Amino acid sequence: MKKAYNLKEVMDKQLKDIKISTELEETIKAQCLGKRRVNFEGKYKWISQVAIWFIGVVVILSGTAYAMSQIDGFEEFIDTTILEKIAPHVQNINESASSGNVKVVVESAITDRYNSIFVFSFINEGEEPWPQEIEAGDWNESWMKISSYGPPDLSQDGKKLTYYIEGSSDENILENKKFKFKASNLIVNKEVEEVINIPLGEIFEEYELVLDTIDYNYPPVNKGIYMRMNRMLKKKIGSSQRQLLKAEPEVTFEYMGMIKDSRLMDPNNPEGGLTLYTRSKSNQPWTGSGDNYTIGFISEVTDVRTGEVYAVTGRSIEYDSLHKGALGISKFRDLRDPSAIPYLKATKVIYDIQEVIVKDKWEVNFEVKDTTTSEPMFMNLTFREGGEEITIKQADFSIFGVTLQGTRKGRLEDSTQDSIYDKTRVKLGMKNGSEIELVMEMMGDKNQFVANYRPWNDGDEKVFVDVNEIEKLIINDEEIYLER
């Protein structure tokens, strides 16, 4: 991903500077509106097909490389099927902070009062390019209560790593207009799989430990029996069964056990089956974005009688403050019969490796403008059910959807029933007669609430709304028409 720009603003400025006729100016603007939208690993990216000839015209007529830099990368973020509608909402931020050989830039934003999308980049000012697997270790956005982000994009020359983040808040993020973005460290995460040969039967003979769900009154998918096995296994840790898997940094095979599942009907009970433990030696009780670490997991077990190979069905990490390090827990839910253990070998191990490439911190302070184009709608709409009451007093519309504000009181009489808040249905009635159903993303948990509702398409992707095409707001069966 690359940085985004307000195309309308760029075109207006550049075309004004190069002094062309009104007819040619309008033609160039019209040709910049190609259309395309893509989904990228479940996270939307806004893609525009800005005409190449437009870039050429601007560069040739202006005679500068600056015009090219203003357009470069914009097509990575704005879906041009709605470009004309959202272009006035895209803001250029371009505020940065530098430390060492890295500069962090908050590039652009789309915001309303409660929702936002921001684009930020890490710029490599050193001589060596970054590896393809590089990613940000950690960051914090001061203006969001909940947030998500798409996968990062590294430029071909390994000099620019770009993210977008989107989020919501139950407070007006524009009231203060002071924004702070913090980031720390750049890291590389990768997996390395190696062949091993550990006869599990020999270890099991010394520390035979089998727990059966029939012996304990645990419901399905309950962590109780699994936690019990963990405690029992730890009491039996001994150096005699510990085997070195990796010398530097040190990873050892620690211990093993099995949970039979003769009582439970669910064969996919996540707490059942053969469980193997590895230990990653560390002087820290946990790992974080600022640490180099390697955690091992047994990824494959083979039955030497039949040659059948069993792949790991579940992996987790447990941090052990007593022994300082991390335990890699590998679960094999398909192996539940203790009689098979003498014939089993652990034959592969996966190492999850994190390397800190750049250890540093950055902080960028910046401001954004309120580009919301519609005024709030005020109402006094009350719903009561099951001992609860919700009164909606205000609706804010934007290209993100609608934000409802109001009050709530009471207590749900039957805790097995859905809350009135979960039952509230919000739609947008459009001028063309269609209705857009919205999904609640977050709601404040106080008596004075703010709830954000966003539209999704059939492909489970968030989409933008054309505010000018909204005719009415529909809450449950109540219809409130917008005044124009």
TORMARKE-991536 format. One record per residue (C-alpha): x, y, z. Coordinates in steps of 0.25 Angstrom, whole numbers, plus 5000, padded with zeros to 4 digits. Layout:
XYZ/...
REM end
This chain:
500050005000/500450144997/500050275002/498650334999/498350474994/497150564992/497050544977/496150664975/497050754983/498250714975/497550724961/497050864965/498350914969/499150854958/498250894947/498151034952/499651044953/499851004938/498751094933/497951014923/496651044917/495351004925/494950904915/496250824916/496250834931/494850774932/495250664922/496450624930/495650614943/494650534936/495650434931/496250414945/495050334949/495350194946/494550094954/495049964962/494949904976/495649794982/495649714995/497049685001/497049575012/495749615018/496149755019/495649855008/496549945000/496050054992/496650044978/496550154967/497050144953/497550284951/497750304936/499250294932/499050404922/498650494933/499950484940/500650504927/499850624924/500150684937/501650654937/501850704923/501050834925/501650864939/503050824935/503250774950/503350644957/502550694968/501250664961/501650524959/501950504974/500550564977/499850454969/500750334972/500050234981/498750294982/498150184974/498450084985/497350134994/496150204988/495150124980/494850204968/493450154967/493150254979/494350344976/493450464973/492650444986/493850424996/494950514990/494550634998/494650555010/496150505008/497150595015/498650605013/499350605027/500750585023/501350605037/502550525041/503550485052/504950435050/505850355059/507150285054/506950245039/505450235040/504450335038/502950315041/501950385033/500450405036/500050425021/498550435019/497250415026/495750405024/494950435037/493550475042/493350505057/493350365061/494050275050/495350285043/496350225033/497750275034/498950235025/500350235031/501750195026/503050155031/504150215022/505550145021/506550255020/507750155022/508550095011/508049955012/506649915008/505749845018/505349695017/504049655010/503549605024/503649735031/502549795039/502249895050/502449845064/501449925071/500650055070/499650135077/498550225072/498050325083/496750355076/496150215074/495450125084/495450005075/496349985062/496749885051/497749895040/498049835027/499349755023/500549845021/501049875008/502549885005/503049964993/503849884983/505149954987/504949915002/504950065006/503550095010/502550005019/501150055018/499850025027/498450075027/497650065040/496250085042/495450105055/494350155063/494150235076/492950265085/493450405087/493550515077/494950505072/494950645065/494550725078/496050735082/496650725068/497950685074/498450545069/499550465074/500150345067/501250255074/502050145068/503150055073/504149955066/504149895053/504149735053/504149615044/503349495047/503549365040/503349215042/504449105040/504148955040/505148855042/505148705043/505348635057/505348495062/504748485077/504248345081/503048385089/502848245095/504148245103/503748375110/502348335112/502848205119/503548295130/502448395132/501148325128/500048425129/498648405124/497448485128/496048435123/494848525122/494048415128/494748435141/494448585142/493148655142/493548755131/492548805120/493048795106/494048905101/494348935116/495848975119/495748915133/496248775130/497348835121/497848935132/497848815141/498748735132/499648855131/499748855146/500048715147/501048705136/501848825142/501948745155/502648635147/503648725139/505048655139/506348675132/506348525128/505248545118/505648685113/506348685099/507048795092/506348835079/507148965076/508449015082/508349165079/507449215084/507149095092/505849015090/505548885097/504548775097/503948775111/502848675114/501548615109/500248565113/498948515107/497448545110/496548435106/495148475102/494248355105/493148435111/492948545102/492248525089/492948635081/494148575074/494748715072/494748755086/495948845086/496448805100/496548655096/497748575090/499248565091/499848695096/501348725094/502148835101/503448905097/504149015104/504849135099/505849185108/505849335111/506149435122/504749495120/503449435125/502749475112/503049525098/502749655092/502949745080/504249785085/504849645087/505649555079/505049415081/504849275076/503749185080/503649045076/502448955073/502348805070/501648815056/501648665052/501548525059/501748395051/501248255055/502348165051/501448045050/500648095039/501448215034/500248305036/500548455039/499748535048/499848695047/499748785059/498248825061/498448935071/499649025076/499749125087/500749195096/500849195111/501749285118/502449225130/502949335140/503649225149/504549175138/504649305130/504249275116/503049225107/502449085106/502049045092/500748955094/500448865082/499148785082/498848665073/497348645075/497348525065/498248445075/497348395087/497748255089/498948235099/499248095094/499748165081/500848255088/501948145089/501948155073/501848305072/503048395068/503048545067/503648565053/503548715051/503648845059/503248985055/504049105060/503249235061/504449335060/504349485063/505549575060/505549725063/506149795051/505949935056/505849965071/505350105073/504150195076/503350295068/502250395072/501550485062/500550595066/499650655056/498250715053/497050675044/495950755039/494450725040/494050685026/492650635030/491650695020/490350675027/489750735040/489250645051/487850595052/487150615065/485950535070/485350475083/485150325079/484950225091/484850075090/484549985102/484649835104/485049735115/485249835126/486149925117/485950055111/486750125100/486450265095/487150315082/487350465082/488350495071/488750435058/490050475050/490250435036/491450415028/492150325017/492450225028/490950205032/490150265044/490550295058/489350295068/489450365082/488450355093/488150295107/487950165112/487450105125/486849985132/487349845133/487049725125/486049635133/486349505126/487849495124/487649375114/486949475104/487649575095/487749715100/486949825094/488249885089/488549755081/487149755075/487149895070/487149895055/487750015047/487550035032/487750145022/486650165012/487250224999/486550314989/486550194979/485650114988/486750024993/487049995007/488449985013/488549895026/489549945036/490349865046/490649925060/492149925062/492249985076/491450045086/491850125099/491450055112/490950175119/489550235121/489950335111/490250245099/490950265085/490750145075/491350135062/490650065050/491450025037/490949965024/491449835019/491349775005/490949635002/492449595001/492649635016/493349765013/493049895019/492650005008/492450155008/491050225007/490650334998/490150425008/489450514997/488650384993/488050365007/486550385008/486250335022/486750265034/486050135039/486150095053/485349965056/484050005049/484150155051/484450235039/485050375040/485250455027/486450545025/486150695023/486950755011/
REM end
